[in-house]
Amino acid sequence: MKVYLAGPDVFLPKPDEMGQRKKELCKQYGLTGLFPLDNAIDPKARDASIRIFRSNEGLMEEADAIIANLTPFRGPSADTGTVYELGYMAARGKLCLGYSNDPAPYVDRVKRFGTVEPYDDHLIDAKKLTVENFSLCDNLMMIHALDRYGCRLVVPKTAPADIWLDLTSFEECVKLAAARLPTSPASS
């Protein structure tokens, strides 16, 4: 089984090392990890953005599944590119798994960035916009896409010391994917 390894890991200080660690964990469980930076594209090229998009799309087409790192990125919610990739894979009916190293409910995450207060029968933020409040870790569309096309979002009981380098929840997703293999040691 080939698994597309989505997430903001590509923005880490040493993204290639993270990609390699994830691919090695996949291999231990009989999976092949496909990391976005497997595509060798010069980011300074004039057409780099479209080439990255097409290459990542090609990796997703090649993959049987996705494991999406949905740890909040630059705000209270998951990385937008990763969310797109999760939706792309769900729309194709591929196996979808995801994890977040931040187990806090979405409302609590939004509170980290400003005021959240009751208004009539819902919550609003400082700009008077409704804050989704279903006791989920993130937007309901992502959470239920995982439920429908794969497995429930994997989250730790408490956030690890380094939410970007800890791969415990990622490895749990790998095990869940490997359990879908007919001859997988994880499925016996």
C-alpha positions in Angstrom: 0.0 0.0 0.0 1.3 3.4 -1.0 0.5 6.2 1.5 0.7 10.0 0.7 2.2 11.7 3.8 0.5 15.1 3.9 1.2 17.9 6.3 3.0 21.1 7.1 6.1 18.9 7.8 7.4 20.3 4.5 7.8 23.7 6.3 9.9 22.3 9.2 13.6 23.4 9.5 14.7 19.9 8.3 11.7 18.7 6.2 13.7 16.0 4.4 14.7 14.4 7.7 11.1 14.3 8.9 10.0 12.8 5.5 12.6 10.1 5.9 11.6 9.3 9.5 8.0 8.9 8.3 8.9 6.8 5.3 11.0 4.5 7.5 8.0 4.0 9.9 5.8 3.2 7.0 8.3 0.6 5.7 8.4 -1.1 9.1 4.7 -1.8 8.7 4.8 -2.9 5.1 3.7 0.4 3.6 5.4 2.8 1.1 5.4 6.4 2.2 5.2 9.1 -0.5 6.5 12.4 0.9 5.7 15.7 -1.0 9.4 16.6 -1.2 10.1 13.3 -3.0 9.5 15.5 -6.1 12.8 17.3 -6.9 11.6 20.7 -7.9 13.6 23.9 -7.8 11.6 26.3 -5.6 13.2 29.2 -7.4 12.0 28.1 -10.8 9.5 30.5 -12.5 6.8 27.8 -12.6 7.7 26.2 -9.3 4.3 26.5 -7.6 2.3 24.8 -10.4 5.0 22.1 -10.8 4.8 21.4 -7.0 1.0 21.2 -7.2 1.0 18.8 -10.2 3.7 16.7 -8.7 1.9 16.4 -5.3 -1.3 15.6 -7.2 0.6 12.9 -9.1 1.8 11.4 -5.8 -1.8 11.4 -4.4 -3.1 9.7 -7.6 -0.4 7.0 -7.1 -1.2 6.6 -3.4 -3.8 4.2 -2.0 -4.2 6.2 1.2 -3.3 9.4 2.9 -2.0 10.1 6.4 -2.6 13.8 7.1 -0.8 15.7 9.8 -3.7 17.9 11.0 -1.8 19.5 13.9 -2.8 23.2 14.0 -0.5 25.2 11.8 -0.2 29.0 12.0 -3.5 29.3 13.7 -6.2 27.2 15.5 -6.7 24.8 12.6 -4.9 22.5 10.3 -2.7 23.6 7.4 -4.9 24.6 4.4 -2.9 22.7 1.9 -3.1 19.5 4.0 -6.9 20.0 4.3 -7.1 20.3 0.5 -5.1 17.1 0.1 -7.3 15.2 2.6 -10.4 16.4 0.6 -8.8 15.4 -2.6 -8.2 11.9 -1.4 -11.6 11.6 0.2 -13.3 12.6 -3.1 -11.5 9.8 -4.7 -12.7 7.3 -2.1 -9.2 6.5 -0.9 -8.3 5.5 2.6 -8.0 8.6 4.8 -6.2 8.8 8.1 -5.2 11.8 10.1 -3.7 12.8 13.4 -3.2 15.9 15.4 -0.6 16.3 18.2 -2.8 19.0 19.8 -5.8 17.2 21.5 -7.5 20.4 22.5 -11.1 21.0 21.2 -11.3 23.5 18.4 -13.1 26.1 20.6 -10.2 26.1 23.0 -7.7 26.5 20.1 -9.6 29.5 18.9 -9.5 31.0 22.4 -5.7 31.0 22.2 -6.0 33.6 19.5 -8.6 35.9 21.0 -11.9 36.2 22.7 -14.7 33.6 22.4 -18.0 34.4 24.0 -21.6 33.2 24.0 -24.1 35.0 21.7 -27.7 33.8 21.6 -27.4 30.1 21.2 -23.8 29.9 19.8 -20.3 31.2 20.3 -18.7 34.1 18.5 -15.2 35.4 18.2 -13.9 39.0 18.6 -15.1 39.8 15.1 -18.6 38.5 15.9 -18.2 35.4 13.7 -19.6 32.1 14.8 -17.1 29.7 16.2 -17.9 26.0 15.4 -18.6 24.2 18.6 -19.1 20.5 18.3 -16.5 19.4 20.8 -14.3 18.2 17.9 -10.6 18.9 17.5 -11.1 20.8 14.2 -13.6 21.6 11.5 -16.4 19.0 11.3 -15.8 18.4 7.5 -12.3 17.1 8.1 -13.2 15.1 11.2 -16.1 13.4 9.5 -14.2 12.8 6.2 -11.8 10.8 8.3 -14.7 8.9 10.0 -16.3 8.1 6.6 -13.3 7.3 4.5 -10.9 5.8 7.0 -10.4 6.1 10.7 -11.2 8.5 13.5 -8.7 11.3 14.0 -5.8 10.1 16.1 -4.9 12.4 19.0 -2.8 11.9 22.1 -4.3 12.3 25.6 -1.9 15.2 26.1 0.1 17.1 23.7 3.7 15.9 23.4 6.6 18.2 24.4 7.4 18.8 20.7 4.3 18.7 18.6 6.2 18.9 15.3 8.8 16.1 15.9 6.8 13.6 17.9 5.6 10.7 15.6 3.6 8.7 18.2 0.2 9.6 16.7 1.6 9.3 13.2 2.8 5.8 13.9 -0.7 4.9 15.2 -2.1 6.0 11.8 0.5 3.8 10.1 -0.6 0.8 12.2 -4.2 1.5 11.3 -3.4 1.6 7.6 -1.2 -1.5 7.8 -4.1 -3.4 9.4 -5.9 -3.0 6.1 -3.3 -5.0 4.3 -4.4 -8.6 3.7 -1.1 -10.2 5.0 -0.1 -7.5 7.4 1.5 -8.5 10.7 -0.6 -5.7 12.3 -3.8 -7.4 11.2 -3.1 -10.7 12.8 
